[in-house]
């Protein structure tokens, strides 16, 4: 089965659940094939929506991973690239359109209210938009991964997918799935937190897996952008607290938290938010790595040792030391023993006995 046969079969499969159309363009954005027959997204829609510029910039930068393309109104397409011997000759494949959230159609109606449109025009526009499905994020990610494989026989993960939107976009979200695999989500989150605590860059694979199980809290706010920001803040909270457990000084972790929380709140699209989250996770991971790079002792335990040495004449209860490090007493005592080789009590006694005078 060649790539065209695989692609045809793939289109048949995904249309068992959602009505999605396909477009194929050459590198110069000349239409090769489409099964879309309406006028709303005719041959030149890539040009007048500004998507052709986004795609061209993306390919010109040497990037060929699948992407989500976004236009005003929370409307998206999955974009895949059929790579040939020479990248400039690649074919561009689109699947869509679909809405990013269940509140997208009401937003379209609200946008039309700001224009002086006749009843006939409004009815014609809404007739087209009402037939467009709302695609859950985990399904959209799976489709993008499968599209890339059909085109290139190359396996990628959800974390490899790019998000590209036109400059006019102000809101965006991919809706949460209707079903939840809570046990799988919990396990994936625990793995993710452990990788954050270890400063392990492999968190991207686990993050991709957890995103395929669920896309954040299942609550309706009527504002797609607000939902995505809330989910990003949840990820920021999980990451910052996990890094404290991994040895990052609480003061540093909380300063980074405040910094990135403000940046997330200022975002006006999912694309911008996704970029902030990527930068955020990379910085936290780097900080944890640097904290334990030199001695093998995490920064939190090293700071605790320094504090103990400086306060040998004062009471040093375990609860106070654990609180200063940002840990529970149980976790702190085990971490201290593992990294120094001594229990907290033995370390204090040893330092007192070694103290001159």
N, C-alpha and C positions, 0 to 999 in steps of 0.2 A: 504494500500500500504506500503510494508516494504521498508527499506533503499535501497536495491538493485534495486527494481522496480522504486523508486524515482530517483535513480542515472541514470538508463537506460533512463528514460523519460527526465531527465535533459540533458543528452548527445544529445538526439534527438533534443531538443529545441535549444541548442546553435549551433548545426550544421546546423540550418536553415540559419544562417548568415555567419558562419566561419567554415572552415574545421579544426576541432580540434580532436585530438585523446586522448585516455585515457589509463592509466596504473594503475594497482593495485599491491602493494607489501605488504608482511607481514613485521613485525618489523625487520627481519633479511635480508631484501631486496631481498627475493626470489620472483620472478615474479608469481603473482596469475592469472592475466588476462591482456590482451591488445588487442586492435583492430588495432594496428599499424602493417603494413606488410612489410615496407621497411627495408633495412639493416642499414640505417644511424643511427637510434636510436633503435638498437636491445636490447635484454634482459638485457645486462650488461652495458648499457650506463650510468646508475647512478654511476657505479664504476669508469669507465675511465674518466668521466667528472668531478669527484670530488663532485658531488651533494650528493652522499650517505653520505659522511663525514659531509657535511653541515646539512643534515637532522638529522643524528645521534646526532650531537652536540646540535642541536635545541631541540630534544626530550629529550635528557639526562639532559638538563637544566630545564625540567619540562614544556616546552612551547608547546602548542598544537593549537594555533590559525593558521588559514590558512596563507600561505606564497607564495611569488613569488620567484621562483628559477631562477637564471641567470647564463648563461655560456658565454664565449667569443663569440663575434659576435652579441651582443644585443639580444640573444635568450633566451626566458623564458618559464617556465611552471607554471601553478597554482598548488599549492600543498595543499591538504586537508588531515586531519587526522580523521579516523573513530575511535572514542574513545569507548573502551569496558570497562569491569569491571576493568581490570588492565591495566594501561597505557602502560606497555611494550608489550602488546598484540595488540596494535592499528594497524589498516591497513593504509597504505599510498596510497593516490590517487593522480595521476597527470593528468592534462589536458593541452594539448599543442601539439606541440610547437607553439610559435608565436613570431613574432618580436616585439620589443619595439618601433619602429619608422619607418616612411616611408623611412628613409635614411639607414635602416639596410642592405638591400640587396646590395646596392652599397658599403657599408663598407666591406661586405663579399668578394665581388670581389676584393676590394683593398687589403684585407688581403692576398688573394690567389696570388696576384701579387708579394708578397714578397717571395713566394716559387717557386721552379723550378718544376712546375707541367706540365704534358703533356696535350695536348688539350683534349684528351679523358677523363682524370681524372677530369679536370676542368669542362667539359661538364656534367659529371656524378654528380659531387657535386652540380653544379648550378641547375641541373634539380630537385634535391631534395629541395634545398633552395627556388627555385622560387615558389614552391607550398605552402610554409609556409605563412600564413596570417600575416598582421600587425594589431594588435589589439589595438584600442584606450584605453587609461588608464581607463576611466570611465566604459567601458564595462568590462575590465579585473577585475576591483574591484568588480563590481556587480556579475560577475561569481564566484569569490572567495568567496564572502559572501553567495551566493546561494548554492555553493558546500558544504560549512560547514554546512548549514542548512539541506541539503539533507542527509548528513552523520550523523548528531547528533541532529537534531531538536532544534538547539540552534541558536538564532539570535545574530549576531555580526555586527559591523560597519566597514567601510573602514579603520578607524584609527587603528583597531586591527590587520590589516594584516601586516606581517613581510616581509622584503626584504632580501633575502639571495643570495650572489653571490660568485663564486669561486675567488680565489686570483689573477688569471691572468687577470680578467676583467678590462678594462680601460675606457670604455665608456658605457653609458646606458641612455635610455630615453623611456618613454611611450608616444606615440604620442598624440597630441591633438585631440579631437573629431571633426568630420566634421560639426556638428551642434552645435549651442550655444543657451542656454536659458539665454539671457542677463538680463532680469528682475529678474529671480531667482538668477543669479550670483550676481547682485548688492545687492539684499536683504540679501543674505548669507554673503557677504563681510561686510555689515553694521553691521550685528549681530556679526560677528567675531571681528570686530574692537571694538565694545562695550564691548565684553567679555575681550579682551586684556586690555582695559582701566580700567575695573573693577577688573582686576587680577583674573578673574573667570576661573578655570581649565576646565570648560565645553566647552572651545573653541575647544576641540578635536572633539566633535560631529558636530559642525558647520563646522569645517575644512574638515571633512570627507564628509559632504553634498556638500560643495562648490567644492570639488575635483571631485565628481560624476557629477557635471554640466559642468565642464571645467577643463582642466589641463594647465593653464597658457596662455601666449600670443600665438596667432596663426600666427607664422612667421617661415619661413624656414631659418636655418643657415647652414645646411649641416653638423652640428656637434651635435649629440644627447646630449652629455654631456653639451655642452654650453647652450643648451636650458633649461636643467634642472637646471643648476646653475643660469641662469637668473630668472627663476620662483622662486627659493629659495631666491634670493636677493629681489624680489618683496615682498615676504611674510615677509622677515626681515624688509623691509621699512614700510609696513603696521603696523607690530607689534610695532616697535620702536616709530613711531609717535603716535599711539593709546595710548601707555603707557605714553607718555608725557602728553597727554590730560587727562589721568587718575591720574596724580599727580607725576609721576616719574620725577626726576630732569633731564632736558635736557642733562646736562653734563654726567650723568650716562647712559642715553639712547644712546647717541652718542658714548660713549666709548664702550658700548656693541655692537653697530652697527659695528664699525670698527673691533672689535675683531672677530665677527662671519662672517663678510664679507670676511675677510682674510682666515678663516677656510673653508668657502664654496669654495673659489677659489682654495684651495689646494686639494679638494676632487677629487678622481679619479674614483668614481662609484656612482650610485644612492643610493646604500645602505649606503655608507659613508655620502653622503649629507643628506639623510633622518635622520640619527642619529644626525647629527649636528643640523638640524632644530628642532628635538624633544628637544634636550638639550637647544637650543636657546629659544624656546617658554616657556619652564619650568622656565628658569632663569628670563626672563622678567616678567612672571606672579608672581614669588616669590618676585621680587623687588617691584612690585606695591603693593602687599599684605603687605610687611614690611613697605612701606612708609606710609600707612594709618592705621596700626594696633593699635598703641598706643592711639592716641587721636581722631581718626575718622576724622581728618583734613589731607588732602593729603599733601605730602611733598612739592609740589609746592606752595600751599597756605600758608603753615607754613613758608616757606622760604620768601615768599612775605611779610608776617607780620613782620618777623624779619628785613627785609630790610627797611620797612616803619619806624619801631621804631628807626632804626639806622640812618635814614636820614630825620627826621622830620623838620630840618631846611633848607632842600633843596626842590626844586620843585619835585613833585611826580605825573607827568602826567600819566593818565591811560594807554596811549600807551606804555610808557616805562615799567611800571609794567607788562603789558601783554606780552610784548616782552621778558622780562627777564624770565617769567614763560614758555614761548614757546607757548602761546595761542593767539587767536584773542582777541580783546578788548571785543567783545560781549560775547564770551565764558568765558573769565576770570572774567568779572564782575558778571555774573550769578553764576559761580562756587564759587567765593569769598563770595557772599551773601549767597549761600546755605550752605557753610561749616562754616562760622563764625557768621552768623546771622546779619551781618552789610554790608551795601554797602561799596565800597572802600572809598568813600568820607566820610561817617559817621565814618568809622574806623579811618581814618586819623585825623578827628576832635576830636574824643574821645581820641586818644592817645596824641594829643597836649594839650587837656584840663587836662589830668591826669599827664602831665609832670611837675615835680617840678620846681618852679621858673618861 
